[in-house]
Amino acid sequence: MRTGWNNFLRDVDNRKRLSDLRAEIKRKVDAFGQDAFNLRDWNGVEDFKGVTTPNIASLMFMVEEGGKRLLLTGDSQQDIILKGLELAGFLDQGYCHVNVLKVQHHGSEHNVDEAFCRKVSADHYVFCGNGSSGNPERSVIQQIYDSRLGPLNKRALAPEAEDKPFTFWFSTTSDTLIEGSDEYETFTAVEDLVTSLQGQSGGLLSLAFNKDARIELEV
């Protein structure tokens, strides 16, 4: 870790980023003394493009083992995820393909867009939403599907994604939800959509739903 950090600091651009970060932190700390404030109301950083501060602060991990890659995005926002991948060198070719992508923030439309879906693709897309707050949103599922089998101008840039099989994994099913609840209605609509998309995919899209306490994904 120390070697990696020292290598990071040798880069002039990285040193400038750290300097800018220090200046931003100082600005926020200095703002404390300007007016009376309630510390409970201060998050340190502002909301970003409809995504709340706690979600922006989500930790993200690229797990690599045995030639396989798993991207854990937390609840972060798509531009921030892309910037992190760029800084880490995973977007040097303009795209990043992984074996497993945990779709950020339960598949919320505020955290996923077409540009992200084109730059980041996966063999397996994992949706952890249970219908709460409308997540996973059908528009996001459609965007991801289009990045694989949609119009050419929407398709993922990675050659590994071109006309290759892929799987949508869901952390629950409508059968486990209270019938008539908002969550049930959301997930029923999700199931209807992905079943339709699977039928259109020519056998390339597979679906997996967690009907028990756990589900295993093998890569």
BADREN-321356 format. One line per 10 residues: their letters; for each residue x, y, z of N, C-alpha, C, O. Coordinates in steps of 0.1 Angstrom, whole numbers. Example, Ala and Ser with C-alpha at 12.3 -4.5 7.8 and 13.67 -1.06 7.14 Angstrom:
BEGIN
AS> 132/-57/78/123/-45/78/132/-33/78/142/-33/85 ~ 128/-22/71/137/-11/71/129/0/79/134/11/80
//
This chain:
BEGIN
MRTGWNNFLR> 8/-12/0/0/0/0/9/13/0/6/22/-7 ~ 20/12/8/29/24/9/35/26/-5/36/38/-9 ~ 39/16/-12/45/17/-25/36/23/-35/39/32/-42 ~ 23/18/-34/13/24/-43/10/38/-41/9/46/-50 ~ 10/42/-28/7/56/-24/19/65/-29/17/76/-34 ~ 31/60/-27/43/68/-32/43/70/-47/46/80/-52 ~ 39/59/-54/38/60/-68/28/70/-72/29/78/-82 ~ 16/70/-65/6/79/-68/11/94/-66/7/102/-74 ~ 18/96/-56/23/110/-53/34/115/-63/36/127/-64 ~ 40/106/-70/50/110/-79/44/116/-92/51/124/-99
DVDNRKRLSD> 31/114/-94/25/119/-105/20/134/-102/14/137/-92 ~ 24/143/-111/21/157/-109/6/160/-108/2/168/-100 ~ -1/153/-117/-16/155/-117/-22/151/-104/-31/157/-99 ~ -17/140/-99/-22/135/-86/-19/144/-74/-28/146/-66 ~ -7/150/-74/-4/159/-64/-13/172/-65/-17/177/-54 ~ -16/176/-77/-25/187/-78/-39/184/-73/-46/192/-67 ~ -44/171/-76/-57/167/-71/-57/168/-56/-67/172/-50 ~ -46/163/-49/-46/164/-35/-46/178/-30/-52/181/-20 ~ -39/187/-37/-39/201/-33/-53/207/-34/-57/215/-25 ~ -60/204/-45/-73/209/-47/-82/204/-36/-91/211/-31
LRAEIKRKVD> -81/191/-32/-89/185/-22/-87/192/-8/-96/195/-1 ~ -74/195/-5/-71/202/7/-77/215/7/-83/220/18 ~ -77/222/-4/-83/236/-5/-98/235/-3/-104/244/3 ~ -104/224/-8/-119/223/-7/-122/220/8/-132/226/13 ~ -115/212/14/-117/209/28/-116/221/37/-123/224/46 ~ -105/229/34/-103/242/41/-114/251/39/-119/258/49 ~ -119/252/27/-131/261/24/-143/257/33/-149/266/39 ~ -145/244/34/-157/240/42/-155/242/57/-164/246/64 ~ -142/240/61/-140/242/76/-140/257/79/-146/261/89 ~ -135/265/70/-135/280/72/-150/285/73/-153/295/80
AFGQDAFNLR> -158/278/65/-172/282/65/-179/281/79/-190/287/81 ~ -174/272/87/-179/270/100/-180/283/108/-190/285/115 ~ -170/291/107/-169/303/115/-177/315/110/-177/325/117 ~ -183/314/99/-190/325/93/-204/328/100/-207/339/103 ~ -211/318/102/-225/319/108/-227/308/118/-220/298/118 ~ -238/309/126/-242/299/135/-247/287/126/-253/289/116 ~ -244/275/131/-248/263/123/-250/252/133/-246/251/144 ~ -258/242/128/-260/230/136/-252/219/129/-254/215/118 ~ -243/213/137/-234/203/132/-241/191/126/-237/185/117 ~ -253/188/132/-261/177/127/-266/179/113/-268/169/106
DWNGVEDFKG> -267/192/109/-272/195/95/-260/196/85/-263/197/73 ~ -248/194/89/-237/196/80/-231/183/76/-227/175/84 ~ -231/180/63/-226/167/58/-212/168/53/-206/158/49 ~ -206/180/52/-193/181/47/-192/183/32/-184/191/27 ~ -200/176/24/-201/178/10/-216/180/6/-225/174/12 ~ -218/187/-5/-232/189/-10/-237/177/-17/-230/168/-22 ~ -251/177/-19/-257/167/-27/-251/169/-41/-247/180/-45 ~ -251/158/-49/-246/159/-63/-255/153/-73/-258/141/-73 ~ -261/161/-81/-269/156/-92/-280/147/-88/-283/137/-94 ~ -287/151/-77/-298/143/-72/-295/132/-63/-304/125/-58
VTTPNIASLM> -282/130/-60/-277/119/-52/-273/125/-38/-265/134/-38 ~ -278/120/-27/-275/125/-14/-261/123/-10/-254/114/-15 ~ -256/131/0/-243/130/5/-239/117/10/-228/112/6 ~ -247/110/18/-243/97/23/-241/87/12/-232/78/12 ~ -249/88/1/-247/79/-10/-235/82/-18/-228/73/-23 ~ -232/95/-20/-219/99/-26/-207/93/-19/-197/90/-25 ~ -209/93/-6/-197/88/3/-196/73/3/-187/68/9 ~ -204/66/-5/-203/51/-5/-189/47/-9/-183/53/-18 ~ -184/36/-3/-171/30/-7/-173/22/-20/-184/15/-21 ~ -164/22/-29/-164/14/-41/-152/6/-42/-141/10/-38
FMVEEGGKRL> -154/-6/-47/-143/-16/-47/-142/-23/-61/-153/-27/-66 ~ -130/-24/-66/-128/-33/-78/-121/-45/-72/-109/-44/-69 ~ -128/-56/-71/-122/-69/-66/-116/-77/-77/-124/-80/-87 ~ -104/-80/-77/-97/-88/-87/-91/-101/-81/-84/-100/-72 ~ -95/-112/-87/-90/-125/-82/-90/-135/-93/-101/-137/-100 ~ -79/-142/-96/-79/-152/-106/-83/-148/-120/-89/-155/-127 ~ -80/-135/-123/-84/-130/-136/-98/-126/-137/-103/-122/-148 ~ -106/-126/-126/-120/-122/-126/-121/-108/-119/-112/-105/-111 ~ -131/-100/-123/-133/-87/-118/-147/-85/-113/-157/-89/-120 ~ -148/-80/-101/-161/-77/-95/-161/-62/-91/-153/-58/-83
LLTGDSQQDI> -170/-54/-96/-171/-40/-93/-183/-38/-84/-194/-40/-87 ~ -179/-34/-71/-189/-30/-61/-191/-15/-61/-181/-8/-57 ~ -202/-10/-64/-204/4/-66/-211/11/-54/-212/24/-54 ~ -216/4/-45/-223/10/-34/-235/18/-39/-242/13/-47 ~ -237/30/-33/-249/38/-37/-244/50/-45/-251/60/-45 ~ -232/50/-50/-226/61/-56/-232/66/-69/-240/59/-75 ~ -228/78/-74/-234/84/-86/-225/80/-98/-213/79/-96 ~ -231/79/-109/-224/73/-121/-211/81/-125/-201/75/-128 ~ -212/95/-124/-200/103/-128/-189/101/-119/-177/100/-123 ~ -192/99/-106/-182/97/-96/-175/83/-97/-163/82/-96
ILKGLELAGF> -184/73/-101/-178/60/-103/-169/60/-115/-158/54/-115 ~ -173/66/-126/-165/67/-138/-152/74/-135/-141/70/-140 ~ -152/85/-127/-140/92/-124/-131/84/-116/-119/84/-118 ~ -136/76/-106/-128/67/-99/-121/56/-107/-110/53/-105 ~ -129/51/-116/-123/41/-126/-113/47/-134/-102/40/-137 ~ -115/59/-139/-105/66/-147/-92/68/-139/-81/65/-144 ~ -93/73/-127/-81/76/-119/-74/63/-116/-61/63/-114 ~ -81/52/-114/-74/39/-111/-69/32/-124/-63/21/-123 ~ -71/38/-135/-66/32/-148/-74/22/-154/-70/15/-164 ~ -87/20/-150/-96/10/-155/-103/14/-168/-109/6/-175
LDQGYCHVNV> -102/27/-171/-109/33/-183/-99/38/-193/-102/46/-202 ~ -86/32/-193/-76/37/-202/-80/35/-217/-76/42/-225 ~ -88/25/-219/-93/22/-233/-106/28/-236/-112/26/-247 ~ -111/36/-226/-124/42/-228/-136/34/-223/-148/38/-224 ~ -133/22/-219/-144/13/-214/-138/3/-203/-126/2/-202 ~ -147/-3/-196/-143/-13/-186/-153/-24/-186/-165/-22/-183 ~ -149/-36/-188/-158/-48/-187/-154/-56/-175/-142/-59/-173 ~ -164/-60/-167/-161/-68/-155/-170/-81/-156/-179/-82/-164 ~ -166/-90/-148/-174/-103/-147/-187/-100/-140/-198/-105/-144 ~ -186/-92/-129/-198/-89/-121/-199/-74/-118/-189/-68/-113
LKVQHHGSEH> -211/-68/-120/-213/-54/-116/-225/-54/-107/-236/-58/-110 ~ -222/-49/-95/-233/-46/-86/-239/-32/-90/-232/-22/-88 ~ -251/-32/-96/-257/-20/-101/-259/-10/-89/-265/-13/-79 ~ -254/2/-91/-253/12/-80/-267/16/-75/-277/17/-83 ~ -268/18/-62/-280/24/-56/-293/17/-60/-303/23/-63 ~ -293/4/-60/-305/-4/-62/-311/-3/-76/-322/-6/-78 ~ -303/3/-85/-309/6/-98/-317/18/-99/-327/19/-106 ~ -313/29/-92/-320/42/-92/-316/50/-105/-305/49/-109 ~ -326/57/-111/-324/65/-123/-314/76/-120/-309/82/-130 ~ -312/80/-107/-303/91/-104/-289/87/-104/-280/95/-104
NVDEAFCRKV> -286/74/-105/-273/69/-103/-268/61/-116/-256/57/-116 ~ -276/59/-125/-272/52/-137/-277/60/-150/-289/65/-150 ~ -269/61/-160/-273/67/-172/-267/60/-184/-260/50/-183 ~ -271/64/-196/-267/57/-208/-252/57/-210/-246/47/-214 ~ -245/69/-206/-231/70/-208/-224/59/-199/-214/53/-203 ~ -229/58/-187/-223/48/-178/-224/34/-183/-215/26/-183 ~ -236/31/-188/-239/17/-194/-230/14/-206/-227/2/-208 ~ -227/24/-213/-218/22/-225/-204/20/-221/-197/12/-227 ~ -199/27/-210/-185/26/-206/-183/14/-197/-172/8/-197 ~ -193/10/-189/-191/-1/-180/-201/-12/-183/-213/-10/-182
SADHYVFCGN> -196/-24/-186/-204/-35/-189/-200/-48/-181/-189/-48/-175 ~ -208/-58/-181/-205/-69/-173/-212/-82/-178/-221/-81/-186 ~ -207/-93/-174/-213/-106/-177/-225/-108/-168/-235/-114/-172 ~ -224/-103/-156/-235/-104/-146/-238/-91/-140/-229/-84/-135 ~ -251/-87/-140/-255/-74/-134/-264/-78/-122/-274/-85/-123 ~ -260/-73/-110/-267/-76/-98/-275/-64/-93/-270/-53/-91 ~ -288/-66/-92/-297/-56/-87/-302/-59/-72/-307/-70/-70 ~ -299/-51/-63/-302/-53/-49/-314/-47/-44/-318/-48/-32 ~ -322/-40/-53/-334/-33/-48/-345/-43/-46/-346/-54/-52 ~ -354/-40/-36/-366/-48/-33/-379/-42/-36/-389/-45/-31
GSSGNPERSV> -379/-32/-45/-391/-25/-49/-393/-12/-41/-401/-4/-45 ~ -385/-10/-30/-387/2/-22/-382/14/-30/-372/14/-37 ~ -389/25/-29/-386/38/-36/-386/36/-51/-380/44/-59 ~ -393/25/-56/-394/23/-70/-382/16/-76/-380/16/-88 ~ -373/11/-68/-360/5/-73/-361/-10/-72/-367/-16/-63 ~ -355/-17/-82/-348/-11/-94/-358/-5/-104/-369/-10/-106 ~ -354/6/-110/-363/13/-119/-362/7/-133/-351/3/-137 ~ -373/5/-139/-374/-1/-152/-366/6/-162/-361/0/-172 ~ -365/19/-161/-358/27/-171/-343/23/-171/-336/23/-181 ~ -338/20/-159/-324/16/-157/-322/2/-163/-312/0/-170
IQQIYDSRLG> -331/-7/-160/-330/-20/-166/-330/-19/-181/-322/-26/-188 ~ -338/-11/-186/-339/-9/-201/-326/-4/-206/-321/-8/-217 ~ -320/6/-200/-308/12/-204/-297/1/-204/-289/1/-214 ~ -296/-7/-194/-286/-17/-194/-288/-27/-205/-279/-32/-212 ~ -301/-31/-207/-304/-41/-218/-300/-35/-231/-294/-41/-240 ~ -303/-22/-233/-300/-15/-246/-285/-14/-248/-280/-15/-259 ~ -277/-14/-237/-263/-13/-239/-257/-27/-244/-246/-27/-248 ~ -265/-37/-243/-261/-50/-248/-267/-54/-261/-261/-59/-270 ~ -280/-51/-263/-287/-56/-275/-296/-45/-281/-304/-48/-290 ~ -294/-32/-277/-302/-22/-283/-296/-16/-295/-287/-22/-302
PLNKRALAPE> -300/-4/-299/-294/3/-311/-279/4/-309/-274/5/-298 ~ -272/5/-321/-257/5/-320/-252/17/-312/-242/16/-306 ~ -259/29/-313/-254/41/-306/-256/40/-291/-252/49/-284 ~ -262/30/-286/-264/28/-272/-256/16/-266/-256/14/-254 ~ -250/9/-275/-243/-3/-270/-230/-1/-263/-223/9/-265 ~ -227/-10/-254/-215/-10/-246/-203/-10/-256/-203/-16/-266 ~ -192/-2/-252/-180/-1/-260/-171/-13/-259/-163/-15/-268 ~ -172/-20/-248/-162/-32/-247/-165/-43/-257/-177/-47/-258 ~ -155/-48/-264/-157/-59/-273/-162/-71/-266/-169/-80/-272 ~ -159/-73/-253/-163/-85/-245/-178/-85/-244/-184/-96/-240
AEDKPFTFWF> -185/-74/-246/-200/-73/-244/-207/-75/-257/-219/-76/-257 ~ -200/-75/-268/-207/-75/-281/-214/-89/-284/-207/-99/-286 ~ -227/-89/-284/-235/-101/-287/-231/-113/-279/-231/-124/-283 ~ -228/-110/-266/-224/-121/-257/-235/-123/-246/-242/-114/-243 ~ -236/-135/-241/-246/-138/-230/-244/-129/-218/-232/-126/-215 ~ -254/-126/-211/-253/-118/-198/-265/-122/-190/-275/-127/-195 ~ -264/-119/-177/-274/-123/-167/-278/-111/-158/-269/-104/-154 ~ -291/-110/-156/-296/-100/-146/-300/-108/-134/-307/-118/-134 ~ -293/-104/-122/-296/-111/-109/-304/-101/-101/-301/-89/-100 ~ -314/-107/-94/-323/-98/-85/-323/-104/-71/-323/-117/-70
STTSDTLIEG> -322/-96/-61/-321/-100/-47/-334/-105/-41/-334/-110/-30 ~ -345/-104/-49/-358/-109/-43/-367/-112/-55/-363/-110/-67 ~ -380/-115/-52/-390/-117/-62/-403/-111/-56/-404/-108/-44 ~ -413/-109/-65/-426/-104/-60/-432/-114/-50/-441/-110/-42 ~ -429/-126/-51/-435/-137/-43/-432/-135/-28/-439/-139/-19 ~ -420/-128/-25/-416/-126/-12/-421/-113/-6/-419/-110/6 ~ -428/-105/-14/-433/-92/-10/-448/-92/-6/-455/-101/-11 ~ -452/-82/1/-467/-81/5/-475/-77/-7/-473/-67/-13 ~ -484/-86/-11/-492/-83/-23/-500/-70/-21/-506/-68/-10 ~ -500/-62/-31/-507/-49/-31/-499/-38/-26/-503/-26/-27
SDEYETFTAV> -487/-41/-20/-478/-30/-15/-471/-23/-27/-471/-29/-38 ~ -466/-11/-24/-458/-4/-35/-447/-12/-40/-444/-13/-52 ~ -440/-19/-30/-428/-27/-34/-433/-39/-43/-426/-42/-53 ~ -444/-45/-40/-449/-56/-48/-452/-51/-62/-449/-58/-72 ~ -459/-40/-63/-463/-35/-76/-450/-32/-84/-450/-34/-96 ~ -440/-26/-78/-428/-22/-85/-421/-35/-90/-417/-36/-102 ~ -420/-45/-81/-413/-57/-85/-420/-65/-95/-414/-72/-104 ~ -433/-65/-95/-441/-72/-105/-439/-66/-118/-438/-73/-128 ~ -439/-53/-119/-436/-46/-132/-422/-49/-137/-420/-51/-149 ~ -412/-50/-127/-399/-53/-131/-398/-67/-137/-392/-70/-147
EDLVTSLQGQ> -405/-77/-131/-405/-90/-136/-411/-91/-149/-407/-99/-158 ~ -422/-84/-151/-428/-84/-165/-419/-78/-175/-418/-84/-186 ~ -412/-68/-172/-403/-62/-181/-391/-71/-185/-389/-73/-197 ~ -385/-77/-175/-373/-85/-178/-377/-98/-185/-369/-103/-193 ~ -389/-103/-182/-393/-115/-189/-395/-112/-204/-392/-120/-213 ~ -401/-100/-207/-403/-95/-220/-389/-94/-227/-387/-98/-239 ~ -380/-87/-220/-366/-85/-226/-359/-98/-229/-352/-100/-239 ~ -361/-108/-220/-355/-121/-222/-360/-127/-234/-353/-134/-242 ~ -373/-126/-237/-379/-131/-249/-374/-125/-262/-374/-131/-272 ~ -370/-112/-261/-365/-105/-272/-350/-107/-275/-344/-104/-285
SGGLLSLAFN> -343/-113/-265/-328/-114/-265/-322/-125/-273/-310/-125/-275 ~ -330/-133/-279/-325/-144/-287/-316/-154/-279/-307/-160/-284 ~ -320/-155/-266/-313/-164/-257/-300/-159/-250/-294/-166/-243 ~ -297/-146/-253/-285/-140/-247/-287/-135/-232/-278/-135/-225 ~ -300/-132/-229/-302/-127/-215/-308/-138/-207/-318/-145/-210 ~ -302/-140/-195/-307/-150/-185/-311/-142/-173/-306/-131/-170 ~ -320/-148/-165/-326/-141/-153/-324/-150/-141/-325/-162/-142 ~ -320/-144/-130/-319/-151/-117/-325/-143/-106/-322/-132/-104 ~ -334/-150/-99/-341/-143/-88/-338/-151/-75/-338/-163/-74 ~ -336/-143/-64/-333/-149/-51/-346/-152/-44/-353/-143/-40
KDARIELEV> -350/-165/-43/-362/-168/-37/-360/-173/-22/-370/-176/-15 ~ -348/-174/-18/-345/-179/-5/-337/-169/3/-336/-157/0 ~ -330/-173/14/-322/-164/22/-309/-160/15/-303/-150/18 ~ -305/-168/5/-293/-165/-2/-293/-170/-16/-302/-179/-20 ~ -284/-165/-25/-283/-170/-38/-268/-169/-42/-261/-160/-38 ~ -264/-179/-50/-250/-180/-53/-247/-176/-67/-254/-181/-76 ~ -237/-168/-70/-233/-164/-83/-219/-169/-85/-210/-165/-78 ~ -217/-178/-95/-204/-184/-97/-198/-178/-110/-205/-178/-120 ~ -186/-173/-110/-179/-168/-122/-166/-175/-124/-159/-172/-134
//
